[in-house]
Amino acid sequence: MNVMRDHLFTEDTLHHKNIMRTIEKPICTSDDLEFTREEIEHTIESFNHKEVPGINGNKCGIYLRTFNTLPRLVTVI
């Protein structure tokens, strides 16, 4: 996660500093459960494949190909 954070948030803006500060604090609740591989796969497959890329520029096909190639990594993330 730190490698991704360092790569994706290289700008030293107040906005990025706030994001980094937020993600450094673990969110823990009494009912926390890990996502299953099946839940992740179902969610990605439910994306609208005809939709234009979102604010981050990623199309849903990229998520599905990444999941199919590295399902354990995507599930852990």
Helices and strands as residue ranges (DSSP letters): H 2-8, H 14-24, H 37-45, H 60-69, H 71-76
